[in-house]
Amino acid sequence: MTPDTDLLIIGGGPVGLAAAIEGRLAGLSVIVVEPRATPVDKACGEGLMPGAVAALTRLGVRPAGHTLTGIRYLRGTHTADHLFATAPGLGVRRTVLHAALSRRAVELGALIVTGRAGMVEQDETSVRAAGISGRWLLACDGLHSAVRRQVGLAVHRRTAGRRFGVRRHFRATPWTDLVEVHWGRSVEAYVTPVAEDVVGVALLGPARHDYGQTLDAFVALRRHLGDAEPLDPVRGAGPLLQQTVRRTAGRVRLVGDASGYVDALTGEGVRVGLAQARAAVGTLGDDVPRSNSAYEKAWTAATRDYRVLTTGLVAAAGSPLRRGIVPLAVRAPGLYGAVVERLAR
């Protein structure tokens, strides 16, 4: 039987919608399955690095936001700044980004339907989920991907020192055009201006800490916020570390957070996810084993810098080296700048 669509995408978040856009630009028919109404919110830092902005522009997506000129690391009296060398980044509300991607996907002819994956079944010519068949299925269903578990690609390993993210927005005029990363004793505060009168504050660290009390411990940040009005409830995500056996299983491919994730500290989730979406669509072919091998290689290339640098930084953050991370950035601005620019590409 002829499949209902060329590309069946499970998960209509930013990466799923980017994959839908990639599919339509490649001339494929696309159906996206997503249980939530647009726009979908999620706890994230909301800072798009220059590479992510460029990737969105290539897709024809230009969300409104606040221009970002660089990154600032702070701990106590130590401050390290790095301005982006070639292009600015963009602070964007997650809901704004999602809505912009959704509009573009629909404009290009992608069909977005309400539903859940349910049982995933496949044979030599097609794969079926949510009552829909496709020649290929891209699992873009996030950190806790149900498709990943079903097709046997999840690594079930409880690791020590699991990290989580929580985020809230405040009505406040941004005091800088930089993304600020405040380093505390065990938690980092990731501050992003996302509008002319709104900043988002994401806290990354261990589970079970009170958002308000933890925020108050960042004295300089709390001083900037003053009595700023919270605009939404605290929203959380995690555990952040997710590992996979591989990224392909027959006609199923894992893309974005579903394919494995290290940490949100470097703010590279969207850029890396967009690169994966491009690779997942660009390596499709009639020879399934060969095209899957091509995707595995492309996925590795697209995520290598992010995985290596983020893993190293998170390991240092959970060790006695933590206290020296920002002072080192101050003493070695060239090294710090090289790391920032490498991640921002």
N, C-alpha and C positions, 0 to 999 in steps of 0.2 A: 504494500500500500504506500501511496505517496505521503510523506510527512506533511503535517499542517504548515510547517514553516522551516526555513533553512536554519534559523538560529533561535533556540528557546533559551531565554535568560531567566533564571530564578533569582529574584532580588532586584528591586528597582531603586536602590540607593544610587549615589553618584557614580560608583564604578559600574554598576549594572546598566545605568543609562548611558554612560560613556561607551560601553561595549555595544549598546543598541545603536548609537550614533555611528560608531565604527562599522558595524554591520551594514547599516543602510548606505553609508558612503562607499562601501565595497559592493553594493548592488544586491545584498542579501535581504530576504524577507525576515522580519524580526518580530517576535512576540515576547514581551516582558511580563513576568508574573510577580506581583507585589501585593501583600495583604493590607498595607497601610495606605491612607489617602495622601495625596501630594499637597503640600510639601512634607517630607519626613525629617524630623529633627533627630539629632544624635549628639551625645557628649563628645566633643572634639575641640581641639585648639583653635580651629577656624582660620589659621594663617596659611595662605597659599604662597609657597616659595616661587621665585621667578620661573622655574621649570614647569611648575603646575599651571601658572598663568599662560605660558606659551603653549602648553598642551591643550588647554581649554580654547585658546584662540584658534588653534588649528582645527578644532571641532566646530568652530563657529559659535562658541559660547562665551559671552562677556558679561558676567554678573556684576552688579553694583556692589561696591564695598569701599574700604579705606586703603589708600596706598601705603604699602610697607616699604621702608627704605633699608632695612637691615635687621640684625639681631643683636640684643644686648643680654649678656650674662651678668647677674648680680649676686653677691654674697657678702653681707656685712658692709664693709667700706670698700670692697673690691668691685670694680665695674669694668667689663670688657665689651666694647662695641665693635661691630663690623658692618659696614655699609655694603649692600649688594653692588658688585662692580659693573654689571652690564645692563640690568633691567630691574624694575621694582617688583615686589611681591604685592599681595592683595589680601587684606583682612575681609572675610566674607562670612556672614551668617550662614550656618548650615542650611537653613530653610531657603535662603535666597539662592544659594548654589544649586540645591536640589530642584527648585522651581525652574531655574534657567536651563538646566540639563533636560528636564522633562519637556519643556516647551520645544527645545531643539529636536529631541528624539521624535516627538509627535509631528513636528513640522516636516521631518524627513520621511515620515510614513511608518514609523515603528508603532506597533499596537501594544498598549499597556492594559493589562487586565487584572482584576482583583482576584487573588487566590493564594494558595499555599502549594508548595511542591508536592506534598503527599508522598506516595511511593514512587521511586525512580526505577524504571525498567528500561532495558536496552537490548538490542540485537545487533546484527552486523550492519544494518542499514539505517537505523533510527534509534532515538531515545525518547522516552515518554515520562512526563511528570505533570501534575496538576490537570490531568485529562487532556493534555496537548502533546503532540508528537513533533519532534524536530530532527533535522539531520545531525545537529550538534546541540549540546546543552552546556551553557556556561553558568556555573554556580557562583553567583555574586551575592550570597546571602550572609555575609558578615562573619564576625569573630566566632560565633557559635553555629556555624553552618550545619544545617540538617542534612544537606546533600553530601557534604564531606563525610559525615558519619555513615550515611547509608552506603556509599560506594567504597568504604574501607580505606580512606585516605587520611583519617585522623590519627594523630599520635596521642594515646591516652596515658599521659604522664603528669602527675601532680608535682610541680616544681616548687622549691622553697623560694621565699621572697617574692611571691606573686604581686604584681602591681596592677593598680586600677586607676581610672581617670574619672573625675567629677568636674562639672562645669556649670557656671552660672553667668548671666549677663547683668550688667549694671548701667544705669543711666548716668553717664559721666562723659565729660569732654576728654578725649585722649590727651595725655600729657606728653606723648612722643609718637613718632611715626615708626618706631622700632617695635618688633616683637620683643617683649621682655621675658627672660627666664630667671626667676628668683629661686636661688638654691637655699633650702632650709635644711634642718637636721636630717630629715628622712623623706621630705616631700618637696617637689618643685612646683612653683606657681608659674603657669604659662599665660601671659597677659597679651591679648591681641585687640587692637582697635578695629572694630568692624563697621563703624559708621561715625558720622561727625559727633554723635552724642551717645555712643554705646561702646563699651569695652567688654570683652569676654574674659573671664578668669577661670582657667582649668587647673585643677590640682592633681598632680600625678604622684602616686606613692602607694604605700600598703593599704590594705583594706581596713575598714572600721576606724576611720578618723572623722571627727566632726568638722564639716566644711567651715562653719563660722569660726570655731576656735582655731583651726589650722590657719585660716586666712589672717586672723588677728595676730598670729605669731610673725607674719611678714610685716614688720613695723613700717618700713618705707612704703610698701604697697598699700597698706591700710591707710596710711596718711594721704596718699594720692586719692584713694577712693572716698575718704571722708565718710559722710553720711549718704553716699550715693544710693539711690533706690534700686533694689534688686528687681529685675524685670521678669524673672521666671523662676520656677523651682529648680533646685539642684538636680542635675541629670547625670547619671553615672554609666560607666562601661567597663567591662573587664571580666576575668583577668585578661590582661593585654597580650601576654605571650601565648601564641598558638603555633603549633608545629604540625607539619604534614609529612606523610611518607613520600609522596610525590604530588604532582599537580594534575595528573591525567589518569583517567580510568575509562578505557574504551572511548566512547563518544562524549564523555563528560570531562569538562575542564574546570578547575578551580581558579578563580580570579579575585584579586583584591584581598581583603582581610580573610576571606574564606581559604585562601591558598597558603596562609601562614602569616604571622605578624610578630614583630619583636616588641616595639614600644612606641609610644606617641611623643617621646621627649624631643626628637629632632624635627617634628612637624612635617614629616615627609609622607604621611599616609596617602594623601590625595595624589601627589605626583607619582608615587610608585604604583598606585592603583590604576591611574590613567595609562601608564606605560604598559602595565600588564594587560589592560583591556585592548590596547592596540596590538600587542603581541598575540593575544589569544585569537583575535579575528584574522590577523595578518598571516598566521601559520596554518589556517584551515586548508585541508586538501582532501582529495579522494582516497589517498593511501593513509589510513588512520594511524598505524604505528609510526610511519615516517613523519607525518604532520605533528603527532604528539611529541615525538623526539625533538622536532624543531621548536615547539612551544616550550618544552622543558629548558632548552638551551636559551631561548629568548627570555624566559622568565628569570633564569639565573642571572643573565647579563643585566636585565632591567632592575633587579633587586640587590645585586651584589654590594654596591657601595653602602646602600641603606642598611643591609643586614650586618655587614662587618663593622661599620662605624657606630651604629646604634647599639649593637651587642656589646662593643667595647665600652661605650659611654655608660650604659646601664650597669655593666659589671663594676666599673669604677665607682658609680654612684652608690652601689650597695656594699662598698668596701671601705677600709680606712682612708683610701685615696679620695673619698668624696670631698673632704674639706679642702683639698688642694686643686680641685678642678677649675674653679674660677680664678684663683691666684695664678695658676699656670697660664690661663688664657690672657691674663693681664701682662705677664712677663714674656709671653711668646705670641704676640699679636699676629705674626706671620703664619704660625702654625694654626692658630685659632681661625684666622681668616680663610686659610686653605681648606679647613674642614667645613666651614660654613658654606663656602662657594661650591665645594664638591657635592654637598647635600642639596644645595639649592638649584643645581643644574636640572 
